[in-house]
Amino acid sequence: MLPRPAVLALATLVLLASSGCGRVREISACRALTREVNPVLTEIEDLSKRPGGGDQLAMAKRYAELAARLRERSASGGSLATALADYSSILDATGLALRGHEEATRLNQPARITEKRRELERLVKRERASATRIDAECQS
């Protein structure tokens, strides 16, 4: 049998090692998230710079696809997963708003165009706040 100080030292070492592994997993998850999200957002940004306001249906599709992938990641539980679930719901709403804006533009409905533009502006603010929350989860 190990002396009491040795048992305490061993228990402390095991605890530190296990908590360190969890942190490494979180960092790895955050890096994988960055590799997944950033290219899609860059692609959406490039689509938005096309003449005439960009290809809104293509942007909406990219938002929906990204939201679905993030929703899968959010199933794991934990505070990062909660933040990802919120972010994916914002991405879904953005995709729907883009589809609505495209339809209103195509049908020449000025009031609805204005409504969808305002909705998109609100979603941009929510997206920034949600992204900040995810960044904070990844930095902690």
Protein Blocks (a to p, Z undefined) as FASTA:
>chain_A
ZZfklmmmmmmmmmmmmmmmmmmmmmmmmmmmmmmmmmmmmmmmmmmmpghhiafklmmm
mmmmmmmmmmmmmmngpjklmmmmmmmmmmmmmmmmmmmmmmmmmnopaklmmmmmmmmm
mmmmmmmmmmmmmmmmmmZZ
